[in-house]
Amino acid sequence: MNKITNHMPTAELQALDAAHHMHPFTAGAELAKAGARVITSADGVMLTDSEGKNLLDAMAGLWCVNIGYGRNELAEAAARQMRELPYYNTFFMTTHVPVIALSAKLAELAPEGFNNVFYAGSGSEANDTNIRMVRHYWSAKGQPEKKIIISRKNGYHGSTLGGASLGGMIPMHQQGGLPIPDIHHIDQPNWWAEGGDMSPEDFGLERARQLEAAINHYGEDKIAAFIAEPVQGAGGVIVPPETYWPEIQRICDAHDILLIADEVICGFGRTGEWFGSTTYNIKPHIMTIAKGLSSGYAPIGGSLVCDEVADVINNAGDFNHGYTYSGHPVSAAVALENLRILEEEGIVDTVRDETAPYLKEKWEALTDHPLIGQASISGMMASVAMTPHKESRAAFKTPGALGYYCRTRCFENGLVMRHVGDRMIISPPLVIKKDEIDTLMDRAVKSLDETYTWAKSEGHMSA
Ligand SMILES: *Cc1c(COP(=O)(O)O)cnc(C)c1O
């Protein structure tokens, strides 16, 4: 076979892809017909595809390319580490410099009382670790019956058996016999879709109190932990009502359970602070990290563990758990360089003080658009809800059709914006500049206008 390169005709690349590559979260046969979009290179916030088209990547890949594309320093860090020590494990009483340096750096950046990290290859794996760690923690404390983990419908915690079980995505549960035992889901704090006649504040309290009801139902002595994303990402960038997190915190404090904040998206500057837990004043025991930890340049995830939990685990004999790539030296070196850039270039501060407020003003003005009922934003993650009737917050008769259409228009207009049902969502690289935000907004509005015109002609706007 000839060498396969960027310079092959797109159709040939698509045919080979369709013949041999099974894609995540994709209907293979449909994709084979349509042909996958082939991304060939990227720089800053811009992608280039095999047809030479430029796309502004308002999703930062999959919420991960926080420092933007094309940072040579990370390539150098990877190459240096590969030459010096491409691999060694951290099992059996060994360690290496990149993992030591990264762990010390994370302890410095994390909120007070977080001085330990357990590594994984991804966010999903890290959440699998969390399931085992919290149960082992209670077992080590003589309460092995504290096993149930409470999570939320429409939450996302990954795609492994454990991660997808913690997650509340019904289509995922329907494939493969999930969830695994002893995971219980409460309702999400999605006021727009589920708040009915309640005020957002009352609704936030009601949803938080479902946690207390579940704890009382099963008994505190059966509950190991509650896990949640500070802001739901894959569920549609659902920013909870202001009352939600304080009430969740009160409930976790009042009952003897652990709180796991899944910071895989929110961590490393996404919400305008280093961690979403800081933004929302959450005091978790464990924080799941991945994605922005390496800005996606190398696969790495982990669990940041508070001193109390780490102390119990460390003193309970062997923790019989770990991955071949836990603390992989190349990924660790890349992550460390990524954190150096985030910190030294003041990227998180710039998001909080300048670019996120700039985006917020423009994003929230989208509610003037005839299609948009709600605009939500937290730092550099944002969503809009499309509706045929703003007042009643009605859903469309064919849910997801407008979202899908709008996403397609975005691609045509040079913008990667995702849809979750009829919510349009963005999570751009944190380095996005004000003029690039202007471009993002222009392309988003154009795509929404086109979607509105189409929706009217197709009869979607009659509620
Ligand atoms: C993406 C994501 C995960 C899973 O991470 P992977 O690296 O894809 O395994 C877990 N939790 C949240 C909140 C995520 O957004």
PDBQT file of the ligand as one rigid body, heavy atoms in Angstrom, charges set to zero:
ROOT
HETATM    1  C1  LIG A 501     -14.690  13.875  28.974  1.00  0.00    +0.000 C 
HETATM    2  C2  LIG A 501     -15.134  13.670  30.349  1.00  0.00    +0.000 A 
HETATM    3  C3  LIG A 501     -14.812  12.500  31.054  1.00  0.00    +0.000 A 
HETATM    4  C4  LIG A 501     -14.132  11.340  30.400  1.00  0.00    +0.000 C 
HETATM    5  O1  LIG A 501     -12.827  11.630  30.025  1.00  0.00    +0.000 OA
HETATM    6  P1  LIG A 501     -12.125  10.711  28.913  1.00  0.00    +0.000 P 
HETATM    7  O2  LIG A 501     -10.738  11.250  28.878  1.00  0.00    +0.000 OA
HETATM    8  O3  LIG A 501     -12.902  10.881  27.644  1.00  0.00    +0.000 OA
HETATM    9  O4  LIG A 501     -12.163   9.314  29.375  1.00  0.00    +0.000 OA
HETATM   10  C5  LIG A 501     -15.173  12.418  32.383  1.00  0.00    +0.000 A 
HETATM   11  N1  LIG A 501     -15.827  13.415  32.994  1.00  0.00    +0.000 NA
HETATM   12  C6  LIG A 501     -16.159  14.552  32.348  1.00  0.00    +0.000 A 
HETATM   13  C7  LIG A 501     -16.846  15.642  33.093  1.00  0.00    +0.000 C 
HETATM   14  C8  LIG A 501     -15.844  14.709  30.995  1.00  0.00    +0.000 A 
HETATM   15  O5  LIG A 501     -16.202  15.812  30.351  1.00  0.00    +0.000 OA
ENDROOT
TORSDOF 0
